[in-house]
Amino acid sequence: MGLDTRLPAKKALSHFLTKGEMMEITPFGSGHIHDTYLVTLKDGESQPRLILQKVNHQVFTRTALVCENIKIVSDHIRQKLEEMKVSDIDRRCMQVIPGKERKPYFQDSEGIFWRIFTFIEETEAINEVANTTQAYEAARAIGEFQLYLSDLDAESIGESIPRFHHIGWRYENLEKAILEDFAGRVKEAQEEIVFARKVGTIKTEMLDLLARKVLPIRVVHNDTKINNVLFDRKTGKAICVIDLDTVMPGSVIYDFGDMVRTFTSPAAEDETDLSRVFVRLEIYQALVEGYLAGAGSFITSTERQNLVLGAKVITLIMGIRFLTDYLNGDIYYKIHYPEQNLNRCRNQFQLLKDILEKENEMSKMILPNN
């Protein structure tokens, strides 16, 4: 028999403050970044379940900081829910199980970081937005997530990935990749390069807002795909925002923008039939209504006025990141065929074109009196 690949996970589990005896540990989920295990314990008559993760320190190089950020944020949300006297509090927020050294992680002898969260029962994640109800619920949950964190000092947590949504830095990386032409692909990507430069006014607008400091820097999620929201299996209500690795200081318009980018297009991210890449306005309207139901009470007028800018910025950033990686020889994103990153770039740029065409209509759904 071969070596039990769960053995390191079993060893790591013994270093956490868990209650009960381990009954079972199995690989869990379909995530591509961390190694994740579902742990079942026996504690008297109950069988609590936990999520154990081996953290990918190559993606998240500031590994300890990431784990500490998650503890600060999840504890703050739990305190808010306790103040609201929420009945199912254990299902409404992530809960970190500390290690025996009282840290929100355990680092083994090989330098690998491990962490544990409670398993949120009777929930499900979905990968694609199929209807307006899902869009509304997920956006409401993201808005409430921001609301709960709106009084948390952004300086209390660190940057898990520095300059993650800094559009100026993304453009600098693109221009460097064009100049170096490491993989000899600049010629094949001329149309995309011309477009990226043409819409550089979006970068200018965003950088101007940041320079004038008119957008509050808050604690935000930064990766608001719908599969980072858990839905109650029975009611279909969105109840918990998960995957907090990228939670760090930023702007609420980033979270809104990433929802627009990932919720509204019916096509896969590498769809080559660009006629299928567009903003579904009915999904967008439900997203707006859900988000404002959650976050409308605390966001400023400047933030509200720039929500559509957030959609343009994040979609442009993702297009630039895919284009840059293609020009660099596909060193960051996993690919399944040579042109996949270029197709992803074209896909994002097509979505951005549709956002630009529908910008006035999209803005009116947020600011109906304008």
C-alpha positions as CSV (number, residue, x, y, z in Angstrom):
1,M,0.0,0.0,0.0
2,G,1.1,3.6,-0.7
3,L,1.7,6.3,1.8
4,D,-1.5,7.7,3.3
5,T,-1.7,11.2,1.9
6,R,-3.9,12.2,4.8
7,L,-1.1,11.5,7.3
8,P,0.2,15.1,7.4
9,A,-3.3,16.4,7.9
10,K,-3.9,14.0,10.8
11,K,-0.7,15.1,12.4
12,A,-1.6,18.8,12.0
13,L,-5.1,18.2,13.5
14,S,-3.5,17.1,16.8
15,H,-2.0,20.6,17.2
16,F,-5.4,22.4,17.3
17,L,-7.8,23.0,20.2
18,T,-10.5,20.6,19.0
19,K,-13.1,18.8,21.1
20,G,-13.5,15.1,20.7
21,E,-11.9,12.2,19.0
22,M,-11.2,12.1,15.3
23,M,-13.5,9.6,13.4
24,E,-12.8,10.5,9.8
25,I,-10.7,12.8,7.6
26,T,-11.3,13.0,3.9
27,P,-10.4,15.4,1.0
28,F,-13.1,18.0,0.5
29,G,-14.2,20.4,-2.2
30,S,-12.9,21.3,-5.6
31,G,-10.7,24.3,-4.7
32,H,-7.5,24.8,-6.7
33,I,-5.4,26.8,-4.2
34,H,-5.4,25.0,-0.8
35,D,-5.5,21.3,0.2
36,T,-8.8,21.0,2.1
37,Y,-10.1,18.2,4.3
38,L,-13.4,17.5,6.0
39,V,-12.9,16.2,9.6
40,T,-15.5,14.4,11.6
41,L,-15.1,14.2,15.3
42,K,-16.9,12.3,18.0
43,D,-17.7,14.4,21.1
44,G,-20.1,12.5,23.4
45,E,-23.3,12.0,21.4
46,S,-22.5,14.7,18.8
47,Q,-20.3,14.4,15.7
48,P,-19.1,17.9,14.9
49,R,-17.4,18.5,11.6
50,L,-14.5,20.8,10.8
51,I,-12.7,22.1,7.7
52,L,-8.9,21.6,7.9
53,Q,-6.7,23.3,5.3
54,K,-3.1,23.1,4.2
55,V,-2.5,26.7,3.1
56,N,-0.8,27.3,-0.2
57,H,2.1,29.6,0.9
58,Q,3.2,30.1,-2.7
59,V,0.0,31.9,-3.6
60,F,-0.3,33.6,-0.2
61,T,3.2,34.3,0.8
62,R,2.1,36.4,3.8
63,T,0.6,33.3,5.2
64,A,0.5,34.1,8.9
65,L,-0.9,37.6,8.2
66,V,-3.7,36.0,6.0
67,C,-4.7,33.7,8.9
68,E,-4.6,36.5,11.4
69,N,-6.7,38.7,9.1
70,I,-9.4,36.0,8.9
71,K,-9.5,35.7,12.7
72,I,-9.8,39.4,13.2
73,V,-12.6,39.7,10.6
74,S,-14.6,36.6,11.6
75,D,-14.4,37.6,15.3
76,H,-15.6,41.1,14.5
77,I,-18.6,39.8,12.4
78,R,-19.5,37.3,15.2
79,Q,-19.5,40.1,17.7
80,K,-21.9,42.1,15.5
81,L,-24.2,39.1,15.2
82,E,-24.2,38.6,18.9
83,E,-25.2,42.2,19.4
84,M,-28.0,41.6,17.0
85,K,-29.0,38.5,18.9
86,V,-28.9,36.3,15.8
87,S,-30.2,32.8,16.6
88,D,-28.2,30.7,14.2
89,I,-24.9,32.6,14.7
90,D,-22.7,29.5,14.2
91,R,-24.0,29.3,10.6
92,R,-23.8,33.0,9.8
93,C,-20.1,33.5,10.1
94,M,-16.8,31.6,9.8
95,Q,-15.3,30.5,13.1
96,V,-11.6,29.9,13.5
97,I,-10.4,27.1,15.7
98,P,-7.1,28.2,17.3
99,G,-4.0,26.1,17.5
100,K,-2.6,24.9,20.9
101,E,-0.3,27.9,20.8
102,R,-3.4,30.1,20.6
103,K,-2.5,31.2,17.0
104,P,-5.1,31.0,14.2
105,Y,-2.8,28.5,12.5
106,F,-0.3,25.8,13.1
107,Q,3.1,25.8,11.3
108,D,4.6,22.3,11.0
109,S,8.3,21.3,11.0
110,E,8.5,21.8,7.2
111,G,7.2,25.4,7.4
112,I,3.7,24.4,6.1
113,F,0.8,26.4,7.6
114,W,-2.4,24.6,8.6
115,R,-5.7,26.1,9.8
116,I,-9.2,24.9,10.9
117,F,-12.7,26.4,10.6
118,T,-16.0,25.0,11.9
119,F,-18.0,23.4,9.1
120,I,-21.2,25.2,8.3
121,E,-23.9,22.6,8.1
122,E,-26.9,22.4,5.7
123,T,-25.4,24.9,3.2
124,E,-24.3,24.8,-0.4
125,A,-22.2,26.9,-2.7
126,I,-23.2,27.5,-6.4
127,N,-20.7,28.2,-9.2
128,E,-22.9,30.2,-11.6
129,V,-25.7,32.7,-11.1
130,A,-28.8,31.1,-12.7
131,N,-31.5,33.5,-11.7
132,T,-32.3,36.9,-10.1
133,T,-33.0,35.4,-6.7
134,Q,-29.5,34.0,-6.4
135,A,-28.0,37.3,-7.6
136,Y,-30.1,39.3,-5.0
137,E,-29.3,37.0,-2.1
138,A,-25.6,36.8,-2.8
139,A,-25.3,40.5,-3.3
140,R,-27.2,41.2,-0.1
141,A,-24.9,38.9,1.8
142,I,-21.8,40.7,0.4
143,G,-23.4,44.0,1.3
144,E,-24.1,42.9,4.9
145,F,-20.6,41.5,5.1
146,Q,-19.3,45.0,4.3
147,L,-21.8,46.5,6.8
148,Y,-20.6,44.3,9.7
149,L,-17.0,45.4,8.9
150,S,-17.7,49.1,8.3
151,D,-16.6,50.1,11.8
152,L,-13.5,47.9,11.7
153,D,-10.3,50.0,11.3
154,A,-8.8,49.1,8.0
155,E,-5.4,49.5,9.5
156,S,-6.1,46.6,11.9
157,I,-5.4,44.1,9.2
158,G,-2.7,43.9,6.6
159,E,-2.5,43.4,2.8
160,S,-2.6,39.7,2.1
161,I,-1.6,40.3,-1.5
162,P,0.0,43.8,-2.0
163,R,-1.5,45.9,-4.8
164,F,-4.0,43.3,-5.6
165,H,-6.5,45.7,-7.2
166,H,-4.1,48.5,-7.9
167,I,-4.9,49.3,-11.6
168,G,-1.9,51.5,-12.0
169,W,0.4,48.6,-11.0
170,R,-1.4,46.2,-13.3
171,Y,-0.8,48.6,-16.2
172,E,2.9,48.8,-15.3
173,N,3.1,45.0,-15.4
174,L,1.4,45.0,-18.8
175,E,3.7,47.5,-20.4
176,K,6.7,45.7,-19.0
177,A,5.5,42.4,-20.5
178,I,4.9,44.2,-23.9
179,L,8.4,45.6,-23.9
180,E,10.1,42.4,-22.9
181,D,7.9,40.1,-25.2
182,F,9.3,37.1,-23.3
183,A,7.1,34.5,-25.1
184,G,7.1,36.2,-28.5
185,R,3.4,36.8,-28.4
186,V,3.0,40.6,-28.6
187,K,2.3,40.3,-32.4
188,E,-0.7,38.0,-31.8
189,A,-2.1,40.3,-29.1
190,Q,-1.9,43.6,-30.9
191,E,-5.7,44.2,-30.9
192,E,-5.9,43.5,-27.1
193,I,-2.9,45.7,-26.4
194,V,-4.5,48.6,-28.4
195,F,-7.8,48.2,-26.5
196,A,-6.1,48.1,-23.1
197,R,-4.3,51.4,-23.9
198,K,-7.5,53.0,-25.3
199,V,-9.5,52.5,-22.1
200,G,-6.7,53.8,-20.0
201,T,-9.0,56.7,-19.0
202,I,-10.6,54.2,-16.6
203,K,-7.2,53.8,-14.9
204,T,-6.8,57.6,-14.7
205,E,-10.3,58.1,-13.2
206,M,-9.7,55.4,-10.5
207,L,-6.2,56.7,-9.6
208,D,-7.6,60.2,-9.4
209,L,-10.2,59.1,-6.8
210,L,-7.5,57.3,-4.8
211,A,-5.2,60.3,-4.9
212,R,-7.9,62.7,-3.7
213,K,-8.8,60.2,-1.0
214,V,-12.5,60.6,-1.6
215,L,-13.2,56.9,-1.5
216,P,-13.0,55.5,2.1
217,I,-10.5,52.7,2.6
218,R,-12.5,49.9,4.3
219,V,-12.1,46.2,5.1
220,V,-13.5,44.5,2.0
221,H,-13.6,40.9,0.6
222,N,-11.9,41.5,-2.8
223,D,-13.0,38.2,-4.4
224,T,-16.8,38.3,-4.5
225,K,-17.6,35.4,-6.8
226,I,-20.9,33.8,-6.0
227,N,-19.2,30.5,-4.9
228,N,-17.8,32.5,-1.9
229,V,-21.3,32.8,-0.5
230,L,-23.0,29.9,1.2
231,F,-26.8,29.3,0.7
232,D,-29.1,27.6,3.1
233,R,-30.2,24.3,1.6
234,K,-33.8,24.6,2.7
235,T,-34.6,28.3,2.3
236,G,-32.2,29.3,-0.5
237,K,-31.2,32.3,1.5
238,A,-27.6,33.4,1.4
239,I,-26.3,33.1,5.0
240,C,-22.5,33.3,5.1
241,V,-19.6,34.8,3.2
242,I,-16.6,32.6,3.1
243,D,-13.1,32.3,1.5
244,L,-11.6,35.3,3.4
245,D,-8.0,34.9,2.2
246,T,-8.2,38.2,0.2
247,V,-9.9,40.2,2.9
248,M,-7.9,43.4,3.3
249,P,-8.0,47.2,3.0
250,G,-9.7,48.4,-0.2
251,S,-12.8,50.0,-1.5
252,V,-16.4,48.7,-1.5
253,I,-16.5,49.5,-5.3
254,Y,-14.1,46.6,-5.8
255,D,-16.4,44.1,-4.3
256,F,-19.4,45.5,-6.2
257,G,-17.4,45.5,-9.4
258,D,-16.3,41.9,-9.0
259,M,-19.9,40.9,-8.5
260,V,-20.9,42.6,-11.7
261,R,-18.0,40.9,-13.5
262,T,-18.8,37.4,-12.2
263,F,-22.6,37.5,-11.8
264,T,-23.9,39.1,-14.9
265,S,-22.2,37.4,-17.9
266,P,-23.8,34.1,-18.8
267,A,-20.6,32.8,-20.4
268,A,-17.6,31.0,-19.0
269,E,-14.5,33.1,-18.4
270,D,-12.7,31.6,-21.5
271,E,-15.8,31.5,-23.8
272,T,-14.6,32.2,-27.3
273,D,-18.0,33.1,-28.8
274,L,-18.0,36.7,-27.6
275,S,-21.6,37.2,-28.6
276,R,-22.4,35.2,-25.5
277,V,-20.4,37.6,-23.3
278,F,-22.6,40.5,-22.0
279,V,-24.3,42.0,-19.0
280,R,-27.6,40.5,-18.2
281,L,-29.4,43.6,-17.0
282,E,-32.1,41.6,-15.1
283,I,-29.3,39.9,-13.1
284,Y,-27.5,43.2,-12.7
285,Q,-30.7,44.9,-11.3
286,A,-31.2,42.1,-8.8
287,L,-27.5,42.5,-7.8
288,V,-27.9,46.2,-7.3
289,E,-31.1,45.8,-5.2
290,G,-29.5,43.1,-3.0
291,Y,-26.3,44.9,-2.5
292,L,-28.0,48.2,-1.5
293,A,-30.3,46.3,0.8
294,G,-27.2,45.1,2.6
295,A,-24.8,48.0,2.3
296,G,-27.0,51.0,1.4
297,S,-27.2,52.2,5.0
298,F,-23.4,52.9,5.4
299,I,-21.9,53.6,2.0
300,T,-21.2,57.2,1.1
301,S,-22.7,59.1,-1.8
302,T,-19.2,59.1,-3.5
303,E,-19.0,55.3,-3.2
304,R,-22.5,54.9,-4.5
305,Q,-21.8,57.2,-7.5
306,N,-18.7,55.1,-8.4
307,L,-20.1,51.6,-8.1
308,V,-20.2,51.2,-11.9
309,L,-16.7,52.5,-12.1
310,G,-15.8,49.6,-9.8
311,A,-17.3,47.2,-12.4
312,K,-15.2,48.8,-15.1
313,V,-12.0,48.8,-13.1
314,I,-12.2,45.2,-11.9
315,T,-13.2,43.8,-15.3
316,L,-10.4,45.8,-16.9
317,I,-7.9,44.6,-14.3
318,M,-8.8,41.0,-14.9
319,G,-8.5,41.4,-18.7
320,I,-5.0,43.1,-18.2
321,R,-3.9,40.3,-15.8
322,F,-4.9,37.6,-18.3
323,L,-3.2,39.5,-21.2
324,T,0.0,40.1,-19.1
325,D,0.2,36.4,-18.2
326,Y,-0.3,35.4,-21.8
327,L,2.5,37.7,-22.9
328,N,4.8,36.4,-20.1
329,G,4.3,32.8,-21.2
330,D,1.4,31.7,-18.8
331,I,3.4,31.7,-15.6
332,Y,0.6,32.6,-13.2
333,Y,-2.8,31.2,-14.3
334,K,-3.2,27.5,-15.0
335,I,-4.1,26.9,-18.6
336,H,-5.4,23.8,-20.5
337,Y,-4.4,25.0,-24.0
338,P,-1.9,27.6,-25.3
339,E,-4.4,30.5,-26.1
340,Q,-6.5,30.2,-23.0
341,N,-5.2,33.3,-21.3
342,L,-5.6,35.3,-24.4
343,N,-9.2,34.0,-24.7
344,R,-9.8,35.0,-21.1
345,C,-8.5,38.4,-21.8
346,R,-10.7,38.8,-24.9
347,N,-13.7,37.6,-22.8
348,Q,-13.1,40.2,-20.1
349,F,-12.5,43.0,-22.6
350,Q,-15.8,42.1,-24.4
351,L,-17.6,42.3,-21.1
352,L,-16.0,45.7,-20.4
353,K,-17.2,46.9,-23.8
354,D,-20.7,45.9,-22.9
355,I,-20.5,47.6,-19.5
356,L,-19.4,50.8,-21.3
357,E,-22.3,50.6,-23.7
358,K,-24.8,50.0,-20.9
359,E,-23.1,52.3,-18.4
360,N,-25.9,55.0,-18.3
361,E,-28.6,52.4,-17.9
362,M,-26.6,50.6,-15.2
363,S,-26.0,53.9,-13.3
364,K,-29.7,54.8,-13.3
365,M,-30.5,51.6,-11.5
366,I,-28.2,52.7,-8.7
367,L,-29.0,56.5,-8.9
368,P,-32.5,56.6,-10.3
369,N,-32.8,60.4,-9.9
370,N,-29.8,61.2,-12.0
